[in-house]
Amino acid sequence: MSVQLAVRGLTKRYKTGEGVTGINLEVNKGELVTLLGPSGCGKTTVLRGIGGFLEPDAGEILIEGKRVTQLPPEKRPTSMVFQSYNLWPHMSVYDNLAFGLKIRGMPKADIKSAVSDALRLVRLPGAEKKYPTQLSGGQQQRVALARSLLLKPAVLLLDEPFSALDAKLRHEMREELRDIQTQKGLTMVFVTHDQEEALSLSDRIIVMNHGHIEQIAPPQRIYNEPETLYVAQFIGKMNFFGGGGGRGAYSGRRAVVAEREASLGGRSRWP
Amino acid sequence: MGWYFKAIGRRRIIEFILLTVFAVFFAGPLLNLVVLAFSGQWTYPDLLPHQWSFKWWKFVFEQDDVAKSIGLSFLIATIVTALSIVLCIPAAYAFARIRFPFKRVFLFSFLLTHAFPKMGLYVSIAVLFYKVGLMNTMLGVVLVHMINVLMFMTWIPTAAFRNIQAAQEESARDVGATPLRVFRSITLPMAMPGIMVASVFTFLNSLDEAQGTFLVGIPDIKTMPIIMYSIISDFPSSAGAVFSIILTAPTIILLVAAQRLISADVMASGFQVK
């Protein structure tokens, strides 16, 4: 499996002191990787760095083996789905979708068929003439996704795309996204603060905290074998036993015991 | 009759009276103006003129300087609007998007021209214009008109630009548009309602401006309001009425045309300083 995206030593510090330091990660072709962490942990900073929306203080970003660190967003083979305000309200759905293709100089007939294919893929066939304000939040995000897919990006970036939607719709969209991803073999980096979303969607999860990476592993591993106390606490409800109370034995380390809520019928066995 | 008034209730009656008073107060003078403009002979105690005619219209349009002043006014208003768009739209974009020191101070400084008594401001401008030879020139008048509209022309588009979310511009960059293309295809069209409102304001303001034009443009630059002064003082009031209608017509036409754009929202957001 080839490496589609590599981030090496990415550092970006804001004046407020927030930011990320020394981020290293690799995403394989066709893989869906989630950046998971609480708000302010720097996950969006990493994503925006990959998309070209901020200039890193240090580090390199490689896509398909090519350095893109110095390129502006319009020159990068990435495409981003934003949390909100994705679409341009003065353009119809068709114009929204066709904008990027027109810039690339695609013939009009090709644009037309590509747009209608993309709309069918996101289950909004025939919505070309509508305007974004006539669509619901979920439909708008579908159009935004279609717009990104149309450009056939080497890496698709999603910045909490479903967080503004209600729970049921979020579930549906998640399933659809996963379907499309496997169908098209897309490489995706998905940012979320929702543990459930990350666990159910990803091939691998990158847990972030305070601007650095805590652990990179598949969902099952993250859940069963969290490497740090932070990951264990963040990923779900667990019982923790403080170690090091006795002299020396664990020298301050903590033994982490994870108990799956489900197997206990939702109640802790520990009194 | 008594039962009828009881049935509709006191509240409705008061509302009706207030509305009538307002209508008479608001529309009465305008109606009087229209009647006056089309009257041939109208003697005192009569409610309506006993002879209608177009003679004052003919009279006004036969005046040489009237036709010229209408052309001149529209020319100046067009130049003022075009120039202030060129000048103020980039400024508004900067106010909305770029962080720089003393931004609020700069934004508020546009209010200064409206803080002083206009005549005082114009007199001091006239002193300056004398020195640089801008008195009695078209450029001088255009500059004076622009001073009046800088505030609208900057504040309203600033709000319009500020209402465009960064993500909307970023997603355009993301699909491959250069910064210039983003401004042309995304930012500018989305801010257009605000810019249109400001432009209509500017155009009307320039058509209507008299004080500054009078001081700086005399004796050669005679716009419609300036001509109006002399017509009102030299001829019967009917001529003045005709002329007021000519002056009001573009305002009404432009406002009706822009009605769709002039929403209270756009206006109000123009006067928020964030």
Interface residues (C-beta under 8 A of the other chain):
Chain A: G51 G52 F53 P72 P73 E74 T78 S79 M80 F82 Q83 S84 Y85 N86 L87 W88 P89 H90 F99 G100 I103 R104 A144 R147 S148 L151
Chain B: Q165 A167 Q168 E170 S171 A172 R173 D174 V175 G176 A177 T178 R181 S185 I186 P189 M190 M192
